[in-house]
Amino acid sequence: MNVIRVIFHVSDADKWPVALANVQNLLHAASDASSDVHLLANSGAVAFLNQASNQEQLQRMRNLTELGAQFLVCANSLKGHGISQDEVPEWMTIVPVGVLTLIDRQSQGFAYIKP
């Protein structure tokens, strides 16, 4: 199997369950392939970071990083939602501009998926 390179774009908070299920299914189905799986959160999808009720979702995300997924968070969106960069877990990467990151990954050959 070829290398799997994909970026999931999550811009709405209510899409996280679907996105995480997609990523988990992909990583399990392609466990014998090399994969580069990114999830980019921007717009309203960053709001989960300042909600204490989302600990289970954060743990699920953390578990996916152990399977190789990388979580990216848009700095502009954090600022727009009044979320400090200090509130972002250390296993997530803050990117300056989410849409530019999407463009960059697609130019590198990443498939684009928007759940």
HUSULQUI-V959708 format. One record per backbone hydrogen bond with DSSP energy under -1.0 kcal/mol. NH is the residue of the N-H (numbers start at 1). CO is the residue of the C=O. E is the energy in kcal/mol with one decimal. If there is no record, write none. Layout:
NH,CO,E ; NH,CO,E
//
This chain:
4,34,-3.0 ; 6,36,-2.3 ; 7,111,-3.0 ; 8,38,-3.0 ; 9,113,-2.9 ; 10,40,-3.0 ; 15,12,-2.1 ; 16,13,-1.4 ; 19,15,-2.6 ; 20,16,-3.0 ; 21,17,-2.0 ; 22,18,-2.6 ; 23,19,-2.5 ; 24,20,-2.6 ; 25,21,-2.7 ; 26,22,-2.5 ; 27,23,-2.9 ; 28,24,-2.1 ; 29,25,-2.6 ; 30,26,-2.3 ; 31,28,-1.1 ; 33,30,-2.1 ; 36,4,-3.4 ; 38,6,-2.6 ; 39,70,-2.7 ; 40,8,-3.2 ; 41,72,-3.0 ; 42,10,-1.9 ; 45,42,-1.8 ; 46,43,-1.4 ; 47,44,-1.4 ; 49,46,-1.9 ; 50,47,-1.4 ; 51,48,-1.4 ; 54,51,-1.9 ; 58,54,-2.5 ; 59,55,-2.2 ; 60,56,-2.1 ; 61,57,-2.3 ; 62,58,-2.6 ; 63,59,-2.5 ; 64,60,-1.7 ; 65,61,-1.6 ; 66,62,-1.2 ; 68,65,-1.1 ; 69,64,-2.3 ; 70,37,-2.5 ; 72,39,-3.4 ; 73,93,-2.8 ; 74,41,-2.4 ; 75,95,-3.2 ; 78,74,-2.0 ; 79,75,-2.5 ; 80,76,-2.4 ; 81,77,-1.5 ; 82,79,-1.5 ; 83,78,-2.8 ; 87,84,-1.8 ; 88,85,-1.2 ; 92,89,-2.0 ; 93,71,-2.9 ; 95,73,-2.9 ; 101,97,-1.7 ; 102,98,-2.2 ; 103,99,-2.1 ; 104,100,-2.6 ; 105,101,-2.8 ; 106,102,-2.3 ; 107,103,-2.2 ; 108,104,-1.0 ; 109,106,-1.5 ; 110,105,-2.4 ; 111,5,-2.9 ; 113,7,-2.3
//
